């Protein structure tokens, strides 16, 4: 099991205790493009193709954003594995 798989499994087991930096590294590792906030906003947007999600910077990140991130990453991983 790779480090990324372990991080995803840990997030699935406990979505209430995830740092924004962890989500950022996972999104960037899977090829998502990050749009950082400007002008004092706290919303980070990640997109890859037709998949897009927004994460609000909180400590820790709200679990609904973590669950959505896991769903999107799982979809992208599945599509990348197909021939």
Secondary structure, DSSP 8 states (H G I E B T S, - for coil): --HHHHHHHHHHH-TTS--HHHHHHHHHHTT-EEE---TT--EEEEEETTEEEEEE--SS--HHHHHHHHHHHHHHHHHHH--
